[in-house]
Amino acid sequence: MSSHPTTYVAVQAIAPGQLELTQKPLVDPGSGQVRLRVEACGVCHSDAATVEGAFPIAWPRVPGHEAVGVIDAIGSNVEGWTLGQRVGVGFLGGSCGYCAECRGGDLVNCRNQEFTGVHHDGGYAQYMLARASGLVLIPDGLASEDAAPLLCAGLTTFSALRNSPAKAGDLVAIIGIGGLGHLAVQFARRMGFEVVAIGRGPDKADLAGKLGAHHYIDSSGVGVASALQKLGGAKLVLVTASGGKAVADAVKGLRPRGRIIALGASSEPVEIATSDLLFGGRSVEGALTGDPATADATLRFSSLAGVAAMIETMPLERAPEAYRKMMAGAARFRIVLTM
């Protein structure tokens, strides 16, 4: 008799804004896939792309792209992974290996890559299928619920900092002390930067200091650009808060050759005078999560350096409540569903 159940519990989006608890039939992994018995899944703002239907979604769809679980079945043509191994799945569902981007080593921008919880079912469930090429190794010392937010919020900020031109000792600013920002401040401090945290209101100053920031700028009270220039100008500004205005406001706070990396998705346009880019050779770019090797490094670095997301856990059955709380901005700072 099989030790696996025939069905499993999941929370799925059935229409814009509607999540429901359901039972789904357990299926075997296809070629190139593994099946995970999910232990934890983070609730991320990007889940709104699925739940609110911002992406074209084939309903019903199980959201969730910060999933950690144990491999309990392996499909054909999968090498390098074993049953019982604890792995993670992030937003990027796994590269194809044959498109022009993959052939050039740019796995993030693979043209055939699906998004977890968008194009196929994600981690708001007891089980899920995942493409083996997108799996992330979870270090032994890291609890599943602690690892989950690092697969998206952690990877996004770690990868952006690590791939930036900033070097130890440089002034690096983080705009937004939320789900992404509270991790970015910790990473930046442990990477040896002089860290500026930028938030709205004086009440975030204590938290910023505890997370490792050397300076705090209250953007509701002072101009961000002038405050950064008083500190010598930023080599790098990570904009974790969504909105084009935050990006535009920070440009004048950069030192020559300084760079802004936008991480928060927004439809709001970024209005910048080209003269602010030309004089000083400043630049603005975007970054989307990171490749599996960088995800491995994010988790290993977090484990070694003591970087952790501030989380609250909720059982899977309360996923609709967890999602609403996150969307209302009431999470401090990541909610993780446990199975």
N, C-alpha and C positions, 0 to 999 in steps of 0.2 A: 504494500500500500504506500502511495506517495506521501511524504511528510509535508508536502506543500498544500496550502488551501486551494480551493477551486475558484474562490472569489476573494476580493480584498476591498477595504474601505478607501474611498477617495473623496475629495471635495472638488467639484467641478463647476466651471462657469457655464451657464446654460443660455444666458442672454446678457447684454450689457448691464453690469452692476449686480448680477444675480449669481450667488454661489449656493450650491446645494450639496448635502451629504449624500453619497450614493455607494452602491456596491458594483464593482466591475469584475468581469471574468479574468482570471489570471491567465496570461498568455506566455508562451515561450519566446525567448529572444530570437530574432532573425539573424541572418548573416551579418557579421561585423558588430553585433550588439551583445550587451550583457543585461541581465536583469538584476536589479537591486532590491533588497529588502530595506526600505528606507527607515532610518533611525531619527533623522532630524531634517527640517527644511526651513530656511529663513524666509521671512516675508519681506519682500523688497518692493520699493516704489515702482520698479519696472513691471511688476506683476499687473499693474493697472493696464498695461498694453493689452493683456489678455482679458482681464475681467471687464474693463470698460470698452473693449473692442477697438482700441486705437489701431492695432494691426488688423488686417483681414483675418478673422478667426473662423475655423470650421467648428461650430458648437456641436456637442459639448466639448469643453477642453479643460484639462486639469492644469492649473497654473503652478508656478514654483520652479525657480532655477538656482537655488542654493541648497541642494540636496546632498545629504551624506547617508551612505548605507553600506550594506555588506553584499558582495556579489553572491547571489544564490543560484544563478544559472548562466551559462556561457554559450553563445551561439557559435555557428561555424565561422571559420576564417578569423578567429580572434587569437592573437598571440600576446604573451607578456602579462596576462592577468590570470588570477587563480580564484577558485571558489573560496569563499570565506574572507577574501581581502576587503578591507574597508576603503572605500573610495568616495570621491565627491564628483558632482556634476554641476557645472556653472551655466551661465546664460548661453554660451556658445556650445552647440550640441555635438561638435566633433567635425573635423575637417575631412575633405574627400581624398586628398593626397594626389590628385591628378590635374586640377585646374591650374591656370597660369599662376595664380597667387600662391597656391600650395607648392608648385614646382619651384617658385622663387623663395620659399621659406616663410611666406607671410600667411601663417595659418589662421590668424584672426580674421582676415578678409577673404577667406575661402569663399568662392562663388556658390558652392553647393552646400553650405553649412546651414543647418536648421537652428532655430532658437528654441531652447528648452522651455516647455510650458507655453509656447506660442504655436509652433508648427507641429509639435507632438506633445503628448502628456508629460507634465513635470512632476514635481516632488510633493505636492499637497496630497500624498497618498501613502499607503503602506508598502506598495510596490511600484516600480517604474522600469521602463526599458531605456537604455542609453547606448549611444554609439561608443564603441571602445576607444576610438581616436580622441574623444573629448574627456576621458576620465582623468581625475586628479588623485594623487596619492595623499592619504591622510596620515600624518605622523602618529605614532603610537601614543605619545603623551598628550595628545589633543582630543578632548571630549568632542563627540559628534555635534552637540548643540553649540559648542564654541567654534568649531570648524566651519559650520554652515555659513555664517555671514561673511567669512573670509573668502568664500568662493566667488563672491560678486563685489560687495563693497570693499573687501580687503584687497582682492586682486586688482580691481580698477585703480585704487589709489597707490598701492605698492608699485604696480607696473608703470604708472605715469611718473612717479618719483624716480624710479630706478632707470627709466629710459630718458629722463630729462637731462639737459646739459648742466644742471646744478651739481656742484661738488661740495664736499664736507667744508663747513664754515660759511657757505653762502647763505644769504637771506632768502628764505622760502616762506611764502604766505599761503595759508589755507583759508578760503572763503567758505563759510558755512560749517557749523559745528554740529551736524546732524549725523545720520547713519553712515555716510561716507567720510565726512569731515572729522568725526571723532577718532576714526581709525587713521586718517591721513596725518593728523597731528602726532599721533604716537609713532607712526612709521618715520616721519620726517625727523623727529627728535632722535630716534635711535639710529638713523642714517648719518647723523652728525651735522645736520643743518642748524642754522639759527632760525628758529621757528616763530612765525607770527600767525596767531589765530585771529580771524576776523568774523565777528558775529553781530547780530542785532540785539542791542540792549546790554546794560552793565552786568546783568545777572549771570552771563556766561563766562565772566572773567575767571572765577574760581575754578570752574570745570576745565577751562582751557589750560590753566596752570597745572592742575592735577594730571592732565593728559600729556603735559610736557612742553607746552608753549612757553617761549621766553618772553613774548610780548602779546598783549591783547589789544585789538582795535575794535571799539564799539562803533559800527558803521552808522548807527542811528544818530550818533552825536558828533562825529567828525568825518571829513572827507577821506575816503580810503586812500586815494592817490597821494595826497599831501602827507598823510600819516606814514605811508610807506617810504616816501622820499625823505622824510625826517630821519628815518632809520638807515638811510643810505640807498634806498631803492631795492626792489626785489629782483633777484635773478630768475625766480620762478614763482608764479602764482597758480595754484590749483583752485579752480572754481568748482566746488562740489555742490553749491546751491544752484538750482535751475533758474534760468532767466538770463536774457541777453544783456540786461542793464548791468548786472554784477560783473560781467566780462568787460563791458565797455568802460565802466568806472575804474577798473584796475589797471588799464593800459598805461595811464599816465604815472602809475606807481612803480613801473618797471625801470630798472637801470638799463643803460645801453646793452644791446644783445639779449635783453631779458625776454622771457617767454611766458605766455599764458596757456594753460591747458584746461579746456572746458570738459568737465566730466558729467555735469548735470544736464539731462536732456530737456529741451524746451523749444517751443515753436516761436518764442519771442526772438525777433531779430537782434543781432549785435550791431550797434551803430558806432563805428569808429572812424575818425578822421584819418585818411591815409597818411597825412603828415606825421601823426603820432607813431606810425609804424616806420616810415622812411627815415626820420631823424632818430638815430640810435639803433636802427636795424632791429626793431622789436617785432615779435611775431605772436600770432594766436593760432592754436591748433586744438583739435579734439582728440580724444582717446577712448577706445572701446575695450573694456575689460583687458584681456591678455591671453597669451597662448598657454597650453597645458603645462609647459616647463616652467613658465613664470608663475602659474598657479601653484605648482609644487613648491617653488621657492618662497612664495608668499606664506604658505602654511608652515614651512620649515623655519623661516625667519621669525614668524610670529611666535612659534613655539620656543625658539632659542632666545628671542629678545624680550619675551613677556608682553607682546602686543595682544590685546583681547578686546573684542567688541563688548560693549555694555548691553547685555541681553535680558529679556524676560521670556520665559518659556510658557507655551500654552499647548494643551493637547490638540491633536489634529481636528477633532470634532468641533473645536471652537475657531476654526480657520476663518469663517465669515466675520466673526467678531474681531479677530486679530487683524484682518485686512482692513476693516473699517477704522480701527484704532490707528493703524499705520497711516492710512490716507488722511486722517484728521490731524496728523502731525503730533499725536500724543504718545508715540513710542519713544522710550528712552533706553537705547537708541535703535535697537533692532529686536523684533519679535521673532522667536524661533518656535516652529511647531514641532512637537515631539510625538513619536508614534508609539 
